Amino acid sequence: MSSHPSQSRNSAPARVRTPCIGVCSTGIGDAVCRGCKRFSHEIIDWNAYSEEEKRIVDQRLAEFLSLCMRNRFEVTDPGLLRWQLETQQVRFRADHDEYCGLFALLKAGASQIQEPETFGFLVTVPWRESGLRELLEQVDREFWELSVAHHERYLATADLFSS
């Protein structure tokens, strides 16, 4: 009955919190923030956005992050992963998929995870020789590069059909 994952049957959709992580690089000229991966105009205009506009930005970021995580990891037990997130008291967005939750877990303590399967995930075969911290840095860089490519393709490119 709910039309959105963050909406329960008898309540309005949850407010979308800012994705800001306090590491903004748009002030030094980046069109896409290296911290939260939003476009500079989205950061500037965030407080003026409607909840629907915020949700659209949030959904794009979650989909990009999930895609980047799936390139290196496989969540084998979403329930175990969620239990670990809650047990370890890691802040995560319940309305985002398990790969976004895994990213939050790794940010909180990748160096402390020795056996990924006990957390409900595996590192995919091509990446098994890499450490989790290194993989997390690769994912974060790929997430930023994907956001930059999206910005360049859809926002920074001149409209070839306008006069």
N, C-alpha and C positions, 0 to 999 in steps of 0.2 A: 504494500500500500504506500510505502514511503517512496517519494520521487527522487530522493537524493540520499547517498550513503550517510550523510551527517544529519539526516532528518528522521525523527521518530514519528510514529503515527499521530501523536497528539501535540506536537510542538513544531515551531517554526524551524527552518534550517539553522544550524549553528552558524554563528558569525565567523567569517574567515579572518583568521589572525594574520598579521603581516608575516611574510616569510623571512623578513630581515634577520640576519644572524649577527649584526653589529660589525661586519667586515666589509664595508662598502668601498668599492673601487671606482664608482662613477664620478666621485669627486676629483679623481686624478685623470679623468678623460675617457674611461672605458664606457662604451655604449651599453655593455652588459656587465652587471655587477658580478665580480668573481666570488662574492659571498653567497648571495641569495639567487643569483642567475636571472633576476628580473632586468628588464630594459630600463634605461635611465628615466624615460618618461613615466614608466609604471611606478618607479620609486617616488618620483616627484609628485605624481597625481594620486597616489594610493589612498590617501585620506578622503579624497573627493569621489572615489569610485563607489558605485553602488555595490551591494553584496554580490549581485550577479556578475558584475565586471571583475570583482575580486576572485570569485569562484572560477571564472574562465582562466585567469592568470594562474591561480593555484592548480587547476587541473592540468594546464600545459606543463608547469614545472614538475608536477608529480609524474606525469606520463614520460617526460624526458628522463627524469631520475630513474624511474623503473626500467626503462629501456636500457640505460647504461649499466644498471646493476645486473640485469638479466644477461648481459654480455659476459659476465665473469662468475656469476653465482647462480645456484639453483636452490630455491626454498623447497625443502623436502617435507617439512612438517610445519605448516603455518600456525597450528595450535601451539606447538612447542616454542616456536619463535615468539609468538605473542606472550606466552607464559614467561619466557625469559626476559622479554622487554619489561613486563610488569614486575617480575621478581627483582630484576636489576634496577628498577625504578628509572628506566630510560624514558624520557619524554618522546612520544611519537604520535603521529596523527592517525587515529583509528579509522578515519574516512579515506586514508590513502592505502594502497595495496601493501602486501607483505614485503615487497622489495624496498619500498620506502622505509618501512619499519626496520628492515635489515640494515639499511644505510645508517639509520639513527643508532642502532646497536653498535655497529662498527665504529662510528664516530665516538661513541661513549667509551669503548674499551676494546678495540681491535687487538691491541697488544696483549690482552689478558685471555684471549680465546685461543686455546690450544687444540681443541677438538670441535670443529664447526658442527658436526653432526649432533652433538649434545645441545646445540642451540637451534636445530631444525633447518640447517642449511649445509650446502657443500660448495666448494670452489670447483668450477668447471675444469675439465681436463687440461685445456691449454694453459691454464693459469695456476695449476696446483703447486708449482715450484716457487711461486711468488708469495711473499708474506702478506697478511691481511692489511697491514698499514699501507704497504706499497700499492695494493689493489685499490684501497680506498682513495688514495691520492690519484690513481689513474682514473677511477670513476668520476671523481670530482672534476678533474681536468676535461674528461670527455663530456660531462654534463655541461660545463661552461662552453666548450667548443660547439656542441649541438645548439645551445642557446644563441651563440654568436652567429652560427650559420643560419638559424631561423630568422634572426634579426636582419642579417644582411640580405637574405632572400626576399623577405616580405615587407621590411620597413625601410632599409637603407638603399634599396635599388630604386632608381627612378622609374616611374610608370612610363613604359615605352609607348603606350597608346594615348597618353594625354598630349594636348597640343601645346 
